[in-house]
Amino acid sequence: MIRPAVVDDLDAVLSFWSTAAENGNRPPDSRAALAALHLRDPDALLVAVDGDEIVGTVIAGWDGWRCHLYRLAVAPGRRRQGIGRLLIDAAEERFRVFGGTRADAMVLDDNTSAHGVWSAGGYRRQGEWSRWVKPLPG
């Protein structure tokens, strides 16, 4: 089942990401950051659950203009079962409700195992763009 995360899920999501998500060269996620996301947009963090167990996540961010996908993660033992596809479908449905017309996904270049699910979902790497980042002082 795919559903929006609730406050009681946030610690479990952080724990899930520590084993299921590709972290790359990024700062670690924090409870405070996840709580801020949930407070701002309680339906943005989608979780796939099997009973009480979180088996997948995606953040379906809508800023009022663009649709952004982040933190697609599936439990290692549950990959290649369609969970990633279901999460992407649920995120896209959320965007359609808002009137979104295009979604972009943050996918690490070196995470080649994720490239297949995004390609299967119709997403293509946009070669003419680069992501520029700047860490903000805390």
Contact map, one row per residue, 1 for C-alpha under 8 A:
111000000000000000000000000000000000000000000001110000000000000000000000000000000000000000000000000000000000000000000000000000000000000000
111100000000000000000000000000000000000000000111100000000000000000000000000000000000011001000000000000000000000000000000000000000000000000
111110000000000000000000000000000000000000000111100000000000000000000000000000000000000000000000000000000000000000000000000000000000000000
011111000000000000000000000000000000000001111110000000000000000000000000000000000000000000000000000000000000000000000000000000000000000000
001111101100000000000000000000000000000001101110000000000000000000000000000000000000000000000000000000000000000000000000000000000000000000
000111111100000000000000000000000000010001000000000000000000000000000000000000000000000000000000000000000000000000000000000000000000000000
000011111100000000000000000000000010010000000000000000000000000000000000000000000000000000000000000000000000000000000000000000000000000000
000001111111000000000000000000000000000000000000000000000000000000000000000000000000000000000000000000000000000000000000000000000000000000
000011111111100000000000000000000000000000000000000000000000000000000000000000000000000000000000000000000000000000000000000000000000000000
000011111111110000000000000000100110000000000000000000000000000000000000000000000000000000000000000000000000000000000000000000000000000000
000000011111111000000000000000100000000000000000000000000000000000000000000000000000000000000000000000000000000000000000000000000000000000
000000011111111100000000000000000000000000000000000001000000000000000000000000000000000000000000000000000000000000000000000000000000000000
000000001111111110000000000000000000000000000000000001001000000000000000000000000000000000000000000000000000000000000000000000000000000000
000000000111111111000000000011100000000000000000000000000000000000000000000000000000000000000000000000000000000000000000000000000000000000
000000000011111111100000000000000000000000000000000000000000000000000000000000000000000000000000000000000000000000000000000000000000000000
000000000001111111111000000000000000000000000000000001000000000000000000001000000000000000000000000000000000000000000000000000000000000000
000000000000111111111100000000000000000000000000000000000000000000000000100000000000000000000000000000000000000000000000000000000000000000
000000000000011111111000000000000000000000000000000000000000000000000000000000000000000000000000000000000000000000000000000000000000000000
000000000000001111111000000000000000000000000000000000000000000000000000001100000000000000000000000000000000000000000000000000000000000000
000000000000000111111100000000000000000000000000000000000000000000000000111100000000000000000000000000000000000000000000000000000000000000
000000000000000111111110000000000000000000000000000000000000000000000011110000000000000000000000000000000000000000000000000000000000000000
000000000000000010011111000000000000000000000000000000000000000000000000100000000000000000000000000000000000001000000000000000000000000000
000000000000000000001111110100000000000000000000000000000000000000000000000000000000000000000000000000000000000000000000000000000000000000
000000000000000000000111110000000000000000000000000000000000000000000000000000000000000000000000000000000001000000000000000000000000000000
000000000000000000000011111000000000000000000000000000000000000000000000000000000000000000000000000000000000000000000000000000000000000000
000000000000000000000011111100000000000000000000000000000000000000000000000000000000000000000000000000000000000000000000000000000000000000
000000000000000000000000111110000000000000000000000000000000000000000000000000000000000000000000000000000000000000000000000000000000000000
000000000000000000000010011111000000000000000000000000000000000000000000000000000000000000000000000000000000000000000000000000000000000000
000000000000010000000000001111101100000000000000000000000000000000000000000000000000000000000000000000000000000000000000000000000000000000
000000000000010000000000000111111100000000000000000000000000000000000000000000000000000000000000000000000000000000000000000000000000000000
000000000110010000000000000011111110000000000000000000000000000000000000000000000000000000000000000000000000000000000000000000000000000000
000000000000000000000000000001111111000000000000000000000000000000000000000000000000000000000000000000000000000000000000000000000000000000
000000000000000000000000000011111111100000000000000000000000000000000000000000000000000000000000000000000000000000000000000000000000000000
000000000100000000000000000011111111110000000000000000000000000000000000000000000000000000000000000000000000000000000000000000000000000000
000000100100000000000000000000111111111000000000000000000000000000000000000000000000000000000000000000000000000000000000000000000000000000
000000000000000000000000000000011111111100000000000000000000000000000000000000000000000000000000000000000000000000000000000000000000000000
000000000000000000000000000000001111111111010000000000000000000000000000000000000000000000000000000000000000000000000000000000000000000000
000001100000000000000000000000000111111111111000000000000000000000000000000000000000000000000000000000000000000000000000000000000000000000
000000000000000000000000000000000011111111000000000000000000000000000000000000000000000000000000000000000000000000000000000000000000000000
000000000000000000000000000000000001111111000000000000000000000000000000000000000000000000000000000000000000000000000000000000000000000000
000000000000000000000000000000000000111111110000000000000000000000000000000000000000000000000000000000000000000000000000000000000000000000
000111000000000000000000000000000000111111111000000000000000000000000000000000000000000000000000000000000000000000000000000000000000000000
000110000000000000000000000000000000010011111100000000000000000000000000000000000000000000000000000000000000000000000000000000000000000000
000100000000000000000000000000000000110011111100000000000011110000000000000000000000000000000000000000000000000000000000000000000000000000
000110000000000000000000000000000000010001111110000000001111000000000000000000000000000000000000000000000000000000000000000000000000000000
011110000000000000000000000000000000000000111111000000001111000000000000000000000000001000100000000000000000000000000000000000000000000000
011110000000000000000000000000000000000000001111100001111100000000000000000000000000001000000000000000000000000000000000000000000000000000
111000000000000000000000000000000000000000000111110001111000000000000000000000000010001000000000000000000000000000000000000000000000000000
111000000000000000000000000000000000000000000011111111110000000000000000000000000000000000000000000000000000000000000000000000000000000000
100000000000000000000000000000000000000000000001111111100000000000000000000000000000000000000000000000000000000000000000000000000000000000
000000000000000000000000000000000000000000000000111110000000000000000000000000000000000000000000000000000000000000000000000000000000000000
000000000000000000000000000000000000000000000000111111000000000000000000000000000000000000000000000000000000000000000000000000000000000000
000000000000000000000000000000000000000000000000111111100000000000000000000000000000000000000000000000000000000000000000000000000000000000
000000000001100100000000000000000000000000000011110111111000000000000000000000000000000000000000000000000000000000000000000000000000000000
000000000000000000000000000000000000000000000011110011111000000000000000011001000010000000000000000000000000000000000000000000000000000000
000000000000000000000000000000000000000000000011100001111100000000000001111000000011001000000000000000000000000000000000000000000000000000
000000000000100000000000000000000000000000001111000001111110000000000011110000000000001000000000000000000000000000000000000000000000000000
000000000000000000000000000000000000000000001110000000011111000000001111100000000000001100100000000000000000000000000000000000000000000000
000000000000000000000000000000000000000000011100000000001111100000011111000000000000000000100000000000000000000000000000000000000000000000
000000000000000000000000000000000000000000011100000000000111110000111100000000000000000000110110000000000000000000000000000000000000000000
000000000000000000000000000000000000000000010000000000000011111000111100000000000000000000000000000000000000000000000000000000000000000000
000000000000000000000000000000000000000000010000000000000001111111110000000000000000000000000010000000000000000000000000000000000000000000
000000000000000000000000000000000000000000000000000000000000111111100000000000000000000000000000000000000000000000000000000000000000000000
000000000000000000000000000000000000000000000000000000000000011111000000000000000000000000000000000000000000000000000000000000000000000000
000000000000000000000000000000000000000000000000000000000000011111100000000000000000000000000000000100000000000000000000000000000000000000
000000000000000000000000000000000000000000000000000000000000011111110000000000000000000000000000000111100000000000000000000000000000000000
000000000000000000000000000000000000000000000000000000000001111011111000000000000000000000000010000111110000000000000000000000000000000000
000000000000000000000000000000000000000000000000000000000011110001111100000000000000000000000000000000111100000000000000000000000000000000
000000000000000000000000000000000000000000000000000000000111100000111111000000000000000000100000000000111100000000000000000000000000000000
000000000000000000000000000000000000000000000000000000000111100000011111000000000000000000000000000000001110000000000000000000000000000000
000000000000000000001000000000000000000000000000000000001110000000001111100000000000000000000000000000000100000000000000000000000000000000
000000000000000000001000000000000000000000000000000000011110000000001111110000000001001000000000000000000000000000000000000000000000000000
000000000000000010011100000000000000000000000000000000011100000000000011111000000001000000000000000000000000000000000000000000000000000000
000000000000000000011000000000000000000000000000000000111000000000000001111101100011000000000000000000000000000000000000000000000000000000
000000000000000100110000000000000000000000000000000000110000000000000000111111100000000000000000000000000000000000000000000000000000000000
000000000000000000110000000000000000000000000000000000000000000000000000011111100000000000000000000000000000000000000000000000000000000000
000000000000000000000000000000000000000000000000000000000000000000000000001111100000000000000000000000000000000000000000000000000000000000
000000000000000000000000000000000000000000000000000000100000000000000000011111111010000000000000000000000000000000000000000000000000000000
000000000000000000000000000000000000000000000000000000000000000000000000011111111111000000000000000000000000000000000000000000000000000000
000000000000000000000000000000000000000000000000000000000000000000000000000001111110000000000000000000000000000000000000000000000000000000
000000000000000000000000000000000000000000000000000000000000000000000000000001111110000000000000000000000000000000000000000000000000000000
000000000000000000000000000000000000000000000000000000000000000000000000000000111111110000000000000000000000000000000000000000000000000000
000000000000000000000000000000000000000000000001000000110000000000000000010001111111111000000000000000000000000000000000000000000000000000
000000000000000000000000000000000000000000000000000000010000000000000001110000100111111100000000000000000000000000001000000000000000000000
000000000000000000000000000000000000000000000000000000000000000000000000000000000111111110000000000000000000000000001000100000000000000000
010000000000000000000000000000000000000000000000000000000000000000000000000000000111111111000000000000000000000000000000000000000000000000
010000000000000000000000000000000000000000000111000000011100000000000001000000000011111111100000000000000000000000000000000000000000000000
000000000000000000000000000000000000000000000000000000000100000000000000000000000001111111110000000000000000000000000000100000000000000000
000000000000000000000000000000000000000000000000000000000000000000000000000000000000111111111000000000000000000000000000000000000000000000
010000000000000000000000000000000000000000000000000000000000000000000000000000000000011111111100000000000000000000000000000000000000000000
000000000000000000000000000000000000000000000100000000000111000000001000000000000000001111111110000000000000000000000000000000000000000000
000000000000000000000000000000000000000000000000000000000001000000000000000000000000000111111111000000100000000000000000000000000000000000
000000000000000000000000000000000000000000000000000000000000000000000000000000000000000011111111100000000000000000000000000000000000000000
000000000000000000000000000000000000000000000000000000000001000000000000000000000000000001111111110000000000000000000000000000000000000000
000000000000000000000000000000000000000000000000000000000001010000100000000000000000000000111111111110100000000000000000000000000000000000
000000000000000000000000000000000000000000000000000000000000000000000000000000000000000000011111111110000000000000000000000000000000000000
000000000000000000000000000000000000000000000000000000000000000000000000000000000000000000001111111100000000000000000000000000000000000000
000000000000000000000000000000000000000000000000000000000000000000000000000000000000000000000111111100000000000000000000000000000000000000
000000000000000000000000000000000000000000000000000000000000000000000000000000000000000000000011111110000000000000000000000000000000000000
000000000000000000000000000000000000000000000000000000000000000011100000000000000000000000000011111111100000000000000000000000000000000000
000000000000000000000000000000000000000000000000000000000000000001100000000000000000000000000011001111100000000000000000000000000000000000
000000000000000000000000000000000000000000000000000000000000000001100000000000000000000000000000000111110000000000000000000000000000000000
000000000000000000000000000000000000000000000000000000000000000001111000000000000000000000010010000111111000000000000000000000000000000000
000000000000000000000000000000000000000000000000000000000000000000111000000000000000000000000000000001111100000000000000000000000000000000
000000000000000000000000000000000000000000000000000000000000000000011100000000000000000000000000000000111110000000000000000000000000000000
000000000000000000000000000000000000000000000000000000000000000000011110000000000000000000000000000000011111000000000000000000000000000000
000000000000000000000000000000000000000000000000000000000000000000000100000000000000000000000000000000001111101001100000000000000000000000
000000000000000000000001000000000000000000000000000000000000000000000000000000000000000000000000000000000111111000000000000000000000000000
000000000000000000000000000000000000000000000000000000000000000000000000000000000000000000000000000000000011111100000000000000000000000000
000000000000000000000000000000000000000000000000000000000000000000000000000000000000000000000000000000000001111100000000000000000000000000
000000000000000000000100000000000000000000000000000000000000000000000000000000000000000000000000000000000011111111100000000000000000000000
000000000000000000000000000000000000000000000000000000000000000000000000000000000000000000000000000000000000111111110000000000000000000000
000000000000000000000000000000000000000000000000000000000000000000000000000000000000000000000000000000000000001111111000000000000000000000
000000000000000000000000000000000000000000000000000000000000000000000000000000000000000000000000000000000010001111111100000000000000000000
000000000000000000000000000000000000000000000000000000000000000000000000000000000000000000000000000000000010001111111110000000000000000000
000000000000000000000000000000000000000000000000000000000000000000000000000000000000000000000000000000000000000111111111000000000000000000
000000000000000000000000000000000000000000000000000000000000000000000000000000000001100000000000000000000000000011111111100000000000000000
000000000000000000000000000000000000000000000000000000000000000000000000000000000000000000000000000000000000000001111111111100000000000000
000000000000000000000000000000000000000000000000000000000000000000000000000000000000000000000000000000000000000000111111111100000000000000
000000000000000000000000000000000000000000000000000000000000000000000000000000000000000000000000000000000000000000011111111000000000000000
000000000000000000000000000000000000000000000000000000000000000000000000000000000000100100000000000000000000000000001111111000000000000000
000000000000000000000000000000000000000000000000000000000000000000000000000000000000000000000000000000000000000000000111111100000000000000
000000000000000000000000000000000000000000000000000000000000000000000000000000000000000000000000000000000000000000000111111110000000000000
000000000000000000000000000000000000000000000000000000000000000000000000000000000000000000000000000000000000000000000110011111000000000000
000000000000000000000000000000000000000000000000000000000000000000000000000000000000000000000000000000000000000000000000001111100000000000
000000000000000000000000000000000000000000000000000000000000000000000000000000000000000000000000000000000000000000000000000111111000000000
000000000000000000000000000000000000000000000000000000000000000000000000000000000000000000000000000000000000000000000000000011111100000000
000000000000000000000000000000000000000000000000000000000000000000000000000000000000000000000000000000000000000000000000000001111100000000
000000000000000000000000000000000000000000000000000000000000000000000000000000000000000000000000000000000000000000000000000001111110000000
000000000000000000000000000000000000000000000000000000000000000000000000000000000000000000000000000000000000000000000000000000111111000000
000000000000000000000000000000000000000000000000000000000000000000000000000000000000000000000000000000000000000000000000000000001111100000
000000000000000000000000000000000000000000000000000000000000000000000000000000000000000000000000000000000000000000000000000000000111110000
000000000000000000000000000000000000000000000000000000000000000000000000000000000000000000000000000000000000000000000000000000000011111000
000000000000000000000000000000000000000000000000000000000000000000000000000000000000000000000000000000000000000000000000000000000001111100
000000000000000000000000000000000000000000000000000000000000000000000000000000000000000000000000000000000000000000000000000000000000111110
000000000000000000000000000000000000000000000000000000000000000000000000000000000000000000000000000000000000000000000000000000000000011111
000000000000000000000000000000000000000000000000000000000000000000000000000000000000000000000000000000000000000000000000000000000000001111
000000000000000000000000000000000000000000000000000000000000000000000000000000000000000000000000000000000000000000000000000000000000000111
